[in-house]
Amino acid sequence: MSPDHPEVHRTDATGLQALLTLSPDAVVVADARGVVRHANERAATLFRTTVEVLVGRNIDRLLPADARAQHRADRHRFHQAPEARAMGSGRDLVALRSDGSRFPVDIALQPVRMRDELLVVAVVRDLSVQFALRERNQQLRDRADDLQEFIDLASHELRTPLTMVRGFAETLLHGRQQDPDHHRMLLERIVRNAARQEALIAGLLDLARLQRGALQLDPTLVQLDELVAEVVSLVQLPGALTVDVPGIAIYVDRLRVEQVLSNLLINASRYGAPPFGVQAQRTGEAVILCVSDAGDGVDATFERALFEAFRQESTGDRRVAQGLGLGLFLSRELMRAMGGQLHYRRDEQQRTSFDMVFPHRDAQVTSPPS
């Protein structure tokens, strides 16, 4: 390397000290061996140490252990052809503070010659704020995509029953069908579709209350066997059902437990397979109410998203699911609000099971966090 390399600037101690003092950025100056020869106070603050500790330390120690080998190779290449450049162009660089915490950085390199010795001036900028903003922007983009998908889904799901109600009502209004049995059938369909739309809107209202932390609960002492019998009588399952629920008392909001249990039974009837089962048992201070079926369950790749809002296993042209994808999300949040839990599992017999876990009767019932 020629000492007159056009990219290598000459300086003296005074000029270097001025750079260290006046620079608004953290500046570290290292020699060809990587030993820190100079550093300013901003660098000490950035790395949460002192100038005295920085000077004399190998610059590799300012990087995480898993990045030091690559840095040594980069440093060697730089000294073979020194020129002003950004370090690690195209890579996300990470530095290491004295307390062991990592943070993203941008590093600009400038070779200088002082007293016939080649030194490298490294200007280090903390990119933590920029990275946080980038991550937040990505989250907002993801939320926007989810919101658009939800709007499309909600528009379809809310419009479908309303369109059917209107069609049936117009048929009745214009007297196109004189058969009383057919009249009754149309009226029953109107009621079913109106109830479906009411349930969709109720789900959205519950979601809004949960997000605001405004969900109201009315806990009372409830006989679990009586509650299960009432819900089971209202849900039609396409196959054999076994109910084994002893007379256990739980302290819960009865209507919310009925809502969760009804949702699990409806899901089993839509996506599961007979025989169906509802069993309860006391385990320690908890009561577990299990809804099971012999269906295939959900794909393993979807299990992590099973309880997320607006998520359904089938989408697009393959969509077979009904509703807004809120049922399991609301069910889990309602169980949490009552101090309980909701779990999905496949048991030893490869049956699909949802476990409603209730605390003992003296457990405190709280509203979910906003």
Residue, then its C-alpha position, 0 to 999 in steps of 0.5 A: m500500500s502506498p503512503d500516498h493512497p488517495e483515500v488515506h488522509r493525513t492528520d496530526a494529534t491536534g486535528l484528531q483531537a478536534l474531530l473527537t471533541l467536535s463530532p456529534d457522533a461516537v468516534v473510535v480510532a483503532d490501529a491496524r491490530g484493532v486496538v483502540r487508540h482514541a475515543n470520545e466521550r460520546a463513544a464512551t456513553l454509547f457503549r456505557t463505559t469510560v474513555e479510559v476503559l475503551v482506549g487500549r481495548n481491542i475493537d473486536r470486544l465492542l462486538p458480540a462474540d458471534a460477530r468477531a470473526q467476521h469483523r476481523a476478516d472485514r478489518h483485514r480486507f479494509h487495511q489491504a485497500p483502505e478507503a472511506r466506506a460504510m462498514g458491513s454494507g447490506r448487513d445489519l450490524v450489531a454492537l455490544r455495550s459493556d453491560g452485555s446488551r446489544f444494539p443495532v449500529d451504522i458504522a462509517l470508516q475513514p482511514v487516516r495517516m498520523r506519523d506514518e501510521l495507518l489508523v482507522v476512524a470509525v464513526v458509530r451511530d446507534l440505530s435503535v430508534q430507527f430499528a424500532l420505527r422500522e419494526r413498528n412500521q412493519q407491524l402497522r403494515d401487517r395490521a393494515d393487511d389484517l384489517q383489510e382481510f377482516i373488512d372483506l370477510a366481515s362484509h361478506e359474512l354480514r351481508t350474506p344473512l341480510t341478503m337471505v332475510r331480504g329475499f325470504a321476506e320479499t317472497l312472503l311480501h309478494g305472496r309468491q308462495q301460498d303453501p302454509d308449510h312453505h311460509r313457515m319454512l321461509l319464516e324459520r329461515i328468516v329467524r335463523n339468518a337474523a340470529r346469525q347476523e345478531a351473533l356476528i354483531a354480538g361478537l364484534l361488540d364483545l371484541a370492542r369491550l375486551q379491547r377497551g377493558a370494559l367487559q362486565l361480568d356477573p359471577t355467581l355460584v353455578q351448578l356445572d351439570e345443570l349448565v351443561a345440560e341446558v346448553v347441550s339441549l340447545v345445540q344439535l350435534p350430528g351424531a352420538l354425544t356422551v355427557d359425563v358431568p358431575g354436580i360440581a359448583i363453580y363461581v363464574d358468569r353463567l351466561r359467559v360460560e354458556q357462550v363459550l361452551s355453546n361455541l365449542l359445541i357448534n365448532a365440533s358440529r361444524y368441523g369435527a366428527p362423532p362421537f362427541g363428548v362433554q366431560a368434567q372433572r376436578t383436578g386439585e383446585a381446578v375444574i376442567l370441562c372438556v369438549s371432544d370429538a373424533g375429527d381430524g383437528v386443526d393442522a399443526t401449522f395452524e395451532r399457534a394461530l388457533f386462538e388469534a382474532f380473525r384467523q381461520e384455517s381455511t381462507g380464500d377459495r378453500r374457505v369452508a369456515q363460517g363467521l369472522g374467526l372470533g369464536l375461539f379468540l373470544s372464548r379464550e378471553l372470556m375464560r381468562a376474564m373469569g380467572g380460567q383458561l382454554h386449551y386445545r389438544r389432541d389426546e392419546q386416542q387422537r380425539t380433538s379436545f378443548d379444555m375449559v379450566f375453571p379455578h375453585r369457587d373462591a377465585q377472584v373474577t376480573s376483567p381482562p387487561s385493555 
